[in-house]
Amino acid sequence: MGDRVSDDIAARTFQFALRIVKLVRALDQTGAGHVLGSELLRSRTSISC
């Protein structure tokens, strides 16, 4: 059962990261939008082990 939980968490984490990437792509890429998008992408797609 432990592997199933790990697989579920990995799949949900991956889907979350994809949603963040899509959000960042939709942001205005000038000025604040670029800075905020970069920070959001960096912080929300990293995984602490």
N, C-alpha and C positions, 0 to 999 in steps of 0.2 A: 504494500500500500504506500510506502514511503516514496517509491519511484513515481507512482501516479500523482502524488501531491507535488513532487518536484517538477514533473512534466507540466502539470497544470499551471504552476507558478511561472515557469519559463515561458509557456505559451501566452499567458496573460501579460507578462512583462514585455514580451516581444510585440504584441498587439498595441500595448500602451505606447511603446517607443515609436511605432509606425504612425499612430495618431498624432504624436508630438511633432514628428517630421512633417506631416501634412499641414499641421497648424502653422509651423514656422515658415513653410513655403508660401502659405496664404498671407503672411504678414507683409506689410510694406517694407521693402528692403532698403529704404533710405533712413538715415538718422537713427532715431530711437527704435524703430521697428527692427532694424538690423542688429543693434546692440541687444535688445530684449530677446530677439529670436536666437541669437548666439548663446546667450546665457541659459535660456529655456532649453535649448537643444542639449547643451552640455550637462545641465543638471538633471534633466529628466530622462536621459538615455544611458546614464551610468548606473551600474549595479554594484552595490557593496556586498562583498562576500564575507 
